[in-house]
Amino acid sequence: MAGQGRVMGVGGVFVKSADPEATRRWYAQALGLERNEYGEFDFRHTASAEAWRDGARTIFARFNADTTYFDPSPHPVMINLMVDDLDAVMARLASHGVALIGEPEDYPYGRFAWVMDPDGVKIELWQPVHA
């Protein structure tokens, strides 16, 4: 069956790293991500759809070049990871010595916290509001 030529979502996020294996280990240990059969990480859309129904989504957004939202990262990109229990993820990060950037924040659309990965990329952790 042929498609309609629509973009269906984000198929991946690919980031250069000075030490890819060390960064993969950090994501596995500090954030609890499980590596797939290729040694990388993937997220099944069915899991987020089950948890948040219509609220499950991937945000694709552009920011002004002079934004400070990605600070203190020097990189022009930030990765937002959807989590099911922000408190549990923050506890795991703390147990691995990973400090938060600022304080967690609550909004009508979810809870947020921020950390830096070993490559200096800012990671935004987002626990959506259950739909």
Residue, then its C-alpha position, 0 to 999 in steps of 0.5 A: m500500500a502506497g503512502q501519501g508522501r507525509v512525514m510521520g515522525v522523527g525516525g532518529v536523533f543522531v549526534k556526533s560524540a568524542d567518545p561514542e561508547a562512553t556516552r552510550r554507557w552514560y545513557a544506559q547507566a545514568l538514564g537506564l536506557e536499554r541498548n537495542e540489537y545495534g548497540e544504540f537506543d530506540f523507543r517504541h511508539t506503542a509504549s508512549a501511546e499506551a501511557w499517554r494516548d493522544g498526548a504521546r508525541t514528539i516535538f520538532a521545534r526551532f528556537n531563535a539563534d540567540t536563545t538561552y534555553f539550551d544553556p549551559s550547553p554550547h551546542p545548537v541542539m537539545i534533546n528532550l526525553m519523555v519519561d514515565d516517572l521524573d522523580a525515579v529518573m532524577a533519583r537514578l541520575a543522583s545515584h550516578g552523580v549527575a547533577l540537575i541544571g536548575e530546579p525541576e519545573d511543573y507546567p499544565y502539560g508536564r514536569f521537566a528537569w534538565v541535565m548535561d550528557p558527557d558531550g555537553v548536550k543539554i537533556e530535557l526530561w519531560q514527564p507528560v500529563h497523563a491523558 
